[in-house]
Amino acid sequence: MKRFACSVIALAISGGAALSVQAEDMQEKISQIGTKYTPWGAEKEGNADGSIPAYTGPIAVPATYDPAKPGYRPDPFADEKPLYSVTSENMEQYADQLTEGMQALLRMHPTFRMDVYPTHRTASYPDLYVENAEKNLTACKTVNDELGLSGCYAGTPFPFPKTGNEVMWNRLLKFDQFAFETPVFTGSVVDARGRRNITGVAAMSIQYPIYDPKNTGPIADDAIYEMVRNDFTDPPRKNGQKTVVRDSIDMVGTGRRAWQYLPGQRRVKLAPDISYDTPSPTGGGVAVTDELAIFYGALDRYDFKLQGKKEMFIPYNTYKIQDQAVCPDDVAETPDHLNPDCMRWEKHRVWVVEATLKEGKRHVYPRRVLYFDEDLWGTGIGDNFDAAGNVYRVTHNLPITFYEANGHATDQTVTYDLSTGAYHRSQNTTMGGGWVITDGRPDTFFSPQAMSGGGIR
């Protein structure tokens, strides 16, 4: 008994010492905000060989940008040429900068390549977001087994994350804008035979109530952090359908609430299936709901382990593929994979998180490895594995900057299914005029009552 008691005391002392070291390390990092680190926790300096530059602030708005065409954002780096290309033949040379999923994709498709361009750190945030990120350094806490937040402000919740869940909260509360929408987004699937199929066309509105500039205090512990509404017009079987999704900071007590309006039944119904590993509404069997934007939704089915940071190739500044004049859909969506000529890859530092399915929980992906950019929390790559441990699907985002305001568009997503050879492109606004920033809609617009009142067929 005495030996057991001594062991307990020793563990308590060592645990206390570890916490003390962590607290000292955090205080040191906080003191270096603005010199060594950005307010959102990224390293300001470049890497050792200069292939990742220092962060010096947002990019200048190109002279060719026309505010009268807010959905069109010209490529500020259009004149740049790739530094090199990664292919199936030379991928071993760059293995350290390639996720396991990207390596599998290169091996599977000899025509797939990654043109690596000079790295540009183009993150841009409004002053309030930056100020709130700094407040969160000491104010923001996780609660309820890290499935909720308390005391947090509308900025990066955890600029210096200590756990995998904290990184995931940074992803979920990524900043694009308070409110933005597109008159037309398209979901499509290119099957293994190279045939392009439209899986959904809709007007889409996205709103983050926590980022309303009028909200300056802490976020309520049960606040709705994201609201999404889709009004479908195509294909014909979807015409008239509407969906609304509302996600809460409180994943345990409130969680996700979703509704669908079905014109054939002329009624609105709860849609709890718009979550987790339910097939994505526009995924055509190639993507599940919670891999949109790499990870989308509740954290309760996985244990998230933070593995640190790495230098990796990820899609970045992907203006070209979102330019109708350069890469319209019939040019961009080639057989087997997106047209490499329309893509841009850069080397960036990313946070790496391994997600392992909790005992007793169910998901088509028992394991996932997620990579999130240190500057743009919604940008990166997701490797999703099957029960045999093989790469099943690979997902990545295609980010650009909103020139008319501080912020980014990071929701266009591509998922490659390595088991079938098909791929899914989601929330593609290229042919529909792009994303437009708005002043926001009333919360009632994102309600089941609004859907039923406006539903027609």
C-alpha positions as CSV (number, residue, x, y, z in Angstrom):
1,M,0.0,0.0,0.0
2,K,2.8,2.4,0.9
3,R,4.5,1.7,-2.5
4,F,1.2,2.4,-4.3
5,A,0.7,5.6,-2.4
6,C,4.3,6.7,-3.3
7,S,3.6,5.9,-6.9
8,V,0.4,8.0,-6.9
9,I,2.3,10.9,-5.3
10,A,5.1,10.6,-7.9
11,L,2.6,10.6,-10.7
12,A,0.8,13.7,-9.3
13,I,4.1,15.5,-9.0
14,S,5.2,14.6,-12.5
15,G,1.8,15.6,-13.9
16,G,1.9,18.9,-12.0
17,A,5.4,19.6,-13.3
18,A,4.3,18.8,-16.9
19,L,1.3,21.2,-16.5
20,S,3.7,23.9,-15.2
21,V,6.0,23.4,-18.2
22,Q,3.1,23.7,-20.5
23,A,1.9,26.9,-18.8
24,E,5.3,28.4,-19.0
25,D,5.6,27.5,-22.7
26,M,2.2,29.0,-23.4
27,Q,3.1,32.2,-21.7
28,E,6.3,32.4,-23.7
29,K,4.4,32.0,-26.9
30,I,1.9,34.6,-25.9
31,S,4.7,37.1,-25.3
32,Q,5.9,36.5,-28.8
33,I,2.7,37.3,-30.6
34,G,3.5,39.8,-33.3
35,T,7.2,39.0,-33.4
36,K,7.5,35.2,-33.7
37,Y,3.9,34.3,-34.1
38,T,0.8,35.7,-35.7
39,P,-2.3,36.2,-33.5
40,W,-3.8,33.1,-35.0
41,G,-0.8,31.0,-34.0
42,A,1.2,30.6,-37.2
43,E,4.9,31.0,-37.3
44,K,5.7,34.3,-38.8
45,E,9.2,33.3,-40.1
46,G,9.8,31.2,-43.2
47,N,11.4,27.8,-43.1
48,A,15.1,27.1,-43.2
49,D,15.6,26.8,-47.0
50,G,13.2,29.7,-47.8
51,S,10.7,27.6,-49.7
52,I,8.1,28.8,-47.2
53,P,8.4,32.6,-46.9
54,A,7.7,34.7,-43.8
55,Y,4.2,36.0,-43.3
56,T,4.2,39.7,-44.2
57,G,0.5,40.4,-44.5
58,P,-2.3,40.1,-47.0
59,I,-1.6,40.4,-50.8
60,A,-2.3,43.5,-52.7
61,V,-5.6,43.6,-54.7
62,P,-4.8,43.0,-58.4
63,A,-5.3,46.0,-60.6
64,T,-7.5,43.8,-62.9
65,Y,-10.0,43.2,-60.1
66,D,-13.4,44.8,-60.9
67,P,-15.6,45.5,-57.9
68,A,-18.6,45.6,-60.2
69,K,-18.0,41.8,-60.7
70,P,-17.6,40.7,-57.1
71,G,-17.8,37.0,-57.8
72,Y,-14.8,37.1,-60.2
73,R,-11.4,37.3,-58.6
74,P,-8.4,37.4,-60.9
75,D,-5.3,35.4,-60.2
76,P,-2.6,37.6,-58.7
77,F,0.0,35.0,-59.6
78,A,-1.1,34.3,-63.2
79,D,2.4,35.0,-64.6
80,E,4.2,32.5,-62.3
81,K,5.5,29.2,-63.6
82,P,5.7,26.0,-61.6
83,L,9.0,25.4,-59.7
84,Y,8.7,21.7,-60.4
85,S,6.1,19.0,-60.9
86,V,5.5,15.9,-58.7
87,T,4.5,12.8,-60.7
88,S,4.3,9.1,-60.2
89,E,7.8,8.8,-61.5
90,N,9.6,11.2,-59.1
91,M,7.2,11.1,-56.1
92,E,9.7,9.3,-53.9
93,Q,11.9,12.4,-54.1
94,Y,9.1,14.4,-52.4
95,A,7.6,11.7,-50.2
96,D,8.1,13.8,-47.0
97,Q,5.8,16.5,-48.4
98,L,3.1,14.2,-49.7
99,T,0.3,12.8,-47.6
100,E,-0.2,9.0,-47.9
101,G,-3.4,9.7,-49.8
102,M,-1.7,11.9,-52.3
103,Q,1.0,9.3,-52.9
104,A,-1.7,6.7,-53.5
105,L,-3.5,9.0,-56.0
106,L,-0.2,9.6,-57.9
107,R,0.4,5.8,-58.1
108,M,-3.2,5.1,-59.2
109,H,-3.3,7.7,-62.1
110,P,0.0,8.2,-64.1
111,T,-1.6,11.3,-65.7
112,F,-2.1,13.0,-62.3
113,R,0.6,15.5,-61.4
114,M,1.1,18.3,-58.8
115,D,2.5,21.5,-60.2
116,V,4.3,23.1,-57.3
117,Y,4.4,26.9,-57.4
118,P,6.2,29.5,-55.2
119,T,4.5,29.7,-51.8
120,H,2.5,32.8,-51.0
121,R,1.0,33.2,-47.5
122,T,-2.1,35.2,-48.3
123,A,-4.1,35.0,-45.1
124,S,-6.2,38.0,-44.4
125,Y,-8.4,38.6,-41.4
126,P,-10.4,41.6,-40.1
127,D,-9.2,43.4,-37.0
128,L,-12.0,42.1,-34.7
129,Y,-11.1,38.5,-35.6
130,V,-7.4,39.2,-34.8
131,E,-8.2,40.9,-31.5
132,N,-10.5,38.0,-30.5
133,A,-7.9,35.4,-31.4
134,E,-5.6,37.1,-28.9
135,K,-8.3,37.2,-26.2
136,N,-8.8,33.4,-26.8
137,L,-5.2,32.7,-25.8
138,T,-6.3,32.9,-22.2
139,A,-10.1,33.0,-22.3
140,C,-11.2,30.0,-24.5
141,K,-11.6,26.6,-23.0
142,T,-13.1,23.3,-24.1
143,V,-15.8,21.6,-22.0
144,N,-17.9,18.4,-22.1
145,D,-15.0,16.1,-23.1
146,E,-13.8,18.8,-25.6
147,L,-17.2,18.7,-27.4
148,G,-18.1,22.2,-26.4
149,L,-16.5,25.6,-25.8
150,S,-16.8,28.2,-23.0
151,G,-15.5,31.7,-22.7
152,C,-14.4,32.0,-26.3
153,Y,-14.5,35.0,-28.6
154,A,-15.1,35.0,-32.4
155,G,-11.5,34.5,-33.5
156,T,-9.2,31.4,-33.7
157,P,-10.3,29.5,-30.6
158,F,-6.9,28.0,-29.9
159,P,-4.0,29.7,-31.7
160,F,-1.5,27.3,-30.0
161,P,-3.5,24.1,-29.9
162,K,-2.4,21.4,-27.4
163,T,-4.9,18.7,-28.4
164,G,-6.3,17.3,-31.6
165,N,-9.8,18.5,-30.6
166,E,-8.5,22.0,-30.3
167,V,-7.2,21.9,-33.8
168,M,-10.6,20.6,-35.0
169,W,-12.4,23.5,-33.2
170,N,-10.0,25.8,-35.1
171,R,-11.2,24.1,-38.3
172,L,-14.9,24.3,-37.5
173,L,-14.7,28.0,-36.5
174,K,-12.6,28.9,-39.5
175,F,-13.2,32.4,-40.8
176,D,-14.3,33.0,-44.3
177,Q,-16.9,35.8,-43.9
178,F,-19.8,36.6,-41.6
179,A,-22.2,36.0,-44.6
180,F,-21.7,35.1,-48.2
181,E,-23.7,33.3,-50.9
182,T,-23.7,32.2,-54.5
183,P,-26.6,32.2,-57.0
184,V,-25.4,28.9,-58.4
185,F,-23.1,26.2,-57.1
186,T,-22.7,22.9,-58.8
187,G,-22.0,19.5,-57.4
188,S,-20.7,16.9,-59.9
189,V,-19.2,13.4,-60.1
190,V,-16.8,12.2,-62.8
191,D,-17.1,8.4,-62.8
192,A,-14.4,5.8,-63.5
193,R,-15.3,5.9,-67.2
194,G,-14.7,9.7,-67.3
195,R,-18.4,10.7,-67.6
196,R,-19.4,13.9,-65.8
197,N,-22.7,13.8,-64.0
198,I,-24.4,16.8,-62.4
199,T,-25.5,15.8,-58.9
200,G,-26.9,19.1,-57.7
201,V,-27.3,22.7,-58.7
202,A,-28.5,25.2,-56.1
203,A,-28.4,28.7,-54.7
204,M,-26.4,28.6,-51.5
205,S,-26.2,30.9,-48.5
206,I,-23.6,30.5,-45.7
207,Q,-23.7,32.5,-42.5
208,Y,-21.6,32.4,-39.4
209,P,-23.6,34.2,-36.7
210,I,-20.7,34.3,-34.3
211,Y,-18.8,36.5,-36.8
212,D,-21.4,39.2,-37.0
213,P,-19.4,42.4,-36.6
214,K,-22.0,43.5,-34.1
215,N,-21.1,40.7,-31.7
216,T,-18.2,41.8,-29.6
217,G,-18.6,39.8,-26.4
218,P,-17.9,36.1,-25.7
219,I,-19.7,33.5,-27.8
220,A,-22.6,31.9,-25.9
221,D,-21.9,28.3,-24.9
222,D,-24.9,27.1,-27.0
223,A,-24.6,29.6,-29.9
224,I,-25.2,28.6,-33.5
225,Y,-21.8,29.0,-35.2
226,E,-22.8,28.1,-38.8
227,M,-26.0,28.2,-40.8
228,V,-26.3,26.9,-44.4
229,R,-29.2,26.9,-46.8
230,N,-29.4,25.3,-50.3
231,D,-32.2,25.9,-52.8
232,F,-31.9,23.3,-55.5
233,T,-32.9,23.8,-59.1
234,D,-31.2,20.8,-60.9
235,P,-31.2,18.0,-61.7
236,P,-34.9,17.8,-62.3
237,R,-35.5,15.3,-59.5
238,K,-34.0,17.8,-57.1
239,N,-35.8,20.9,-58.4
240,G,-37.6,22.6,-55.6
241,Q,-35.7,20.8,-52.8
242,K,-34.3,22.9,-50.0
243,T,-32.0,22.1,-47.1
244,V,-31.1,24.0,-44.0
245,V,-28.3,23.1,-41.6
246,R,-27.5,24.8,-38.2
247,D,-24.5,23.8,-36.1
248,S,-24.1,24.6,-32.5
249,I,-21.1,25.3,-30.3
250,D,-22.7,22.8,-27.9
251,M,-22.3,19.4,-29.6
252,V,-23.7,17.5,-26.7
253,G,-26.9,19.3,-25.8
254,T,-27.8,20.9,-29.1
255,G,-25.6,19.5,-31.9
256,R,-26.6,19.8,-35.5
257,R,-30.2,20.5,-36.5
258,A,-31.0,20.0,-40.2
259,W,-34.2,20.1,-42.2
260,Q,-35.3,19.3,-45.8
261,Y,-38.2,20.6,-47.9
262,L,-39.5,17.9,-50.2
263,P,-41.7,19.4,-53.0
264,G,-43.3,16.1,-53.8
265,Q,-44.6,15.9,-50.3
266,R,-45.0,19.6,-49.8
267,R,-43.7,19.4,-46.3
268,V,-40.5,20.1,-44.3
269,K,-39.0,17.2,-42.3
270,L,-36.1,16.9,-39.9
271,A,-33.1,15.5,-41.6
272,P,-30.7,14.0,-39.0
273,D,-29.1,12.0,-41.7
274,I,-27.3,15.1,-43.1
275,S,-24.3,14.3,-40.8
276,Y,-21.4,11.9,-40.2
277,D,-20.9,9.2,-42.9
278,T,-24.3,9.6,-44.6
279,P,-23.6,10.0,-48.3
280,S,-23.3,13.7,-49.2
281,P,-26.5,15.1,-50.8
282,T,-24.5,15.9,-54.0
283,G,-21.8,13.3,-53.6
284,G,-23.2,10.7,-55.9
285,G,-21.9,8.0,-53.6
286,V,-18.3,9.3,-53.8
287,A,-18.3,11.4,-50.6
288,V,-19.8,11.5,-47.2
289,T,-21.3,14.5,-45.4
290,D,-18.6,15.1,-42.8
291,E,-15.7,15.1,-45.2
292,L,-16.9,18.3,-47.0
293,A,-14.3,21.0,-46.5
294,I,-12.1,18.2,-45.1
295,F,-14.1,17.8,-42.0
296,Y,-17.6,19.1,-41.4
297,G,-19.7,18.5,-38.3
298,A,-19.6,17.0,-34.8
299,L,-16.4,15.6,-33.2
300,D,-18.0,13.0,-31.0
301,R,-17.3,9.8,-33.0
302,Y,-13.5,10.1,-33.0
303,D,-10.5,10.5,-30.8
304,F,-8.4,13.2,-32.3
305,K,-4.6,13.0,-31.6
306,L,-2.4,16.0,-32.4
307,Q,0.7,14.8,-34.2
308,G,2.4,18.2,-34.6
309,K,3.3,20.2,-37.7
310,K,4.9,19.3,-41.0
311,E,5.8,21.0,-44.3
312,M,3.5,19.6,-47.0
313,F,2.2,20.3,-50.5
314,I,-1.4,21.5,-50.4
315,P,-3.7,23.3,-52.8
316,Y,-3.4,27.0,-52.3
317,N,-4.3,30.3,-54.1
318,T,-6.3,28.2,-56.6
319,Y,-7.7,31.1,-58.6
320,K,-7.1,29.4,-61.9
321,I,-9.6,26.6,-61.5
322,Q,-12.2,29.1,-60.3
323,D,-11.8,31.3,-63.4
324,Q,-14.5,30.5,-66.0
325,A,-12.4,32.1,-68.8
326,V,-9.4,29.8,-68.0
327,C,-10.8,26.6,-66.5
328,P,-14.5,26.2,-67.1
329,D,-16.1,23.0,-65.9
330,D,-15.6,21.1,-69.2
331,V,-11.9,21.9,-69.1
332,A,-11.3,21.5,-65.3
333,E,-13.1,18.2,-64.8
334,T,-11.1,15.7,-66.8
335,P,-11.3,11.9,-66.5
336,D,-9.7,10.4,-63.3
337,H,-8.9,13.7,-61.7
338,L,-9.1,17.5,-62.0
339,N,-7.1,18.9,-64.8
340,P,-3.5,19.4,-63.5
341,D,-3.2,22.5,-65.7
342,C,-5.9,24.1,-63.6
343,M,-4.5,23.3,-60.2
344,R,-1.9,25.1,-58.1
345,W,0.0,23.4,-55.2
346,E,2.3,25.1,-52.7
347,K,4.4,24.0,-49.8
348,H,3.0,25.2,-46.4
349,R,3.3,24.2,-42.8
350,V,0.3,22.3,-41.6
351,W,-1.1,20.9,-38.4
352,V,-1.5,17.1,-38.5
353,V,-4.3,15.4,-36.6
354,E,-5.0,11.6,-36.6
355,A,-8.7,10.7,-36.0
356,T,-9.4,7.2,-34.7
357,L,-12.9,5.9,-34.3
358,K,-14.1,5.6,-30.7
359,E,-15.1,2.2,-29.3
360,G,-18.7,1.6,-29.9
361,K,-19.0,4.3,-32.6
362,R,-19.7,3.7,-36.3
363,H,-18.2,5.4,-39.4
364,V,-17.2,4.3,-42.8
365,Y,-13.8,5.7,-42.1
366,P,-12.3,4.0,-39.0
367,R,-9.2,6.2,-39.3
368,R,-8.5,9.6,-40.8
369,V,-5.4,11.8,-41.0
370,L,-6.2,15.5,-41.4
371,Y,-3.8,18.3,-42.5
372,F,-4.8,21.9,-41.8
373,D,-2.8,25.0,-43.0
374,E,-1.3,27.1,-40.2
375,D,-2.6,30.3,-41.7
376,L,-6.0,29.2,-43.1
377,W,-7.7,26.7,-40.8
378,G,-10.1,25.6,-43.5
379,T,-7.5,24.7,-46.0
380,G,-5.7,21.4,-46.3
381,I,-6.0,17.7,-47.1
382,G,-7.9,14.8,-45.5
383,D,-6.8,11.1,-45.9
384,N,-9.6,8.7,-45.1
385,F,-8.9,5.0,-44.5
386,D,-11.0,1.9,-44.8
387,A,-11.3,-1.0,-42.3
388,A,-8.4,-2.7,-43.9
389,G,-6.1,0.3,-43.3
390,N,-5.9,1.3,-46.9
391,V,-6.5,4.8,-48.2
392,Y,-10.1,4.9,-49.3
393,R,-10.7,8.5,-50.2
394,V,-8.7,11.7,-50.3
395,T,-10.2,15.2,-49.9
396,H,-8.8,18.7,-50.3
397,N,-10.0,22.3,-50.6
398,L,-9.4,24.9,-53.2
399,P,-8.9,28.3,-51.4
400,I,-8.9,31.9,-52.7
401,T,-9.0,35.3,-51.1
402,F,-11.9,37.7,-51.0
403,Y,-10.4,40.9,-52.4
404,E,-13.4,43.1,-51.4
405,A,-13.0,42.2,-47.7
406,N,-10.6,40.4,-45.3
407,G,-11.3,36.7,-45.6
408,H,-11.2,33.6,-47.8
409,A,-13.4,31.2,-49.7
410,T,-12.4,27.7,-48.7
411,D,-15.5,25.6,-49.2
412,Q,-15.0,24.2,-52.8
413,T,-14.0,20.6,-52.1
414,V,-12.7,17.7,-54.2
415,T,-12.9,14.1,-53.0
416,Y,-11.2,11.2,-54.8
417,D,-12.5,7.7,-54.3
418,L,-9.6,5.3,-54.8
419,S,-11.8,2.2,-54.6
420,T,-13.8,3.2,-57.7
421,G,-11.7,5.7,-59.5
422,A,-14.5,8.3,-59.4
423,Y,-14.2,11.8,-57.9
424,H,-16.6,14.4,-56.6
425,R,-16.4,18.2,-56.9
426,S,-18.5,20.1,-54.4
427,Q,-19.7,23.7,-54.1
428,N,-18.2,24.6,-57.4
429,T,-19.3,28.2,-58.2
430,T,-17.1,28.8,-61.2
431,M,-19.8,28.8,-63.8
432,G,-22.4,30.4,-61.5
433,G,-20.7,33.7,-60.8
434,G,-18.7,32.9,-57.7
435,W,-19.2,33.8,-54.1
436,V,-20.6,37.2,-53.1
437,I,-20.2,38.7,-49.7
438,T,-23.5,40.0,-48.2
439,D,-24.6,41.9,-45.1
440,G,-26.3,38.7,-43.8
441,R,-29.9,37.4,-43.8
442,P,-32.2,37.2,-40.8
443,D,-31.9,34.0,-38.8
444,T,-35.4,33.1,-39.9
445,F,-34.2,32.6,-43.4
446,F,-32.3,29.6,-42.1
447,S,-35.4,28.0,-40.6
448,P,-37.9,25.2,-41.5
449,Q,-40.7,27.8,-41.6
450,A,-38.9,29.8,-44.3
451,M,-38.4,26.7,-46.4
452,S,-42.0,25.7,-46.3
453,G,-43.3,29.2,-47.0
454,G,-41.1,29.5,-50.1
455,G,-41.4,25.9,-51.3
456,I,-42.9,25.4,-54.8
457,R,-42.7,22.9,-57.6
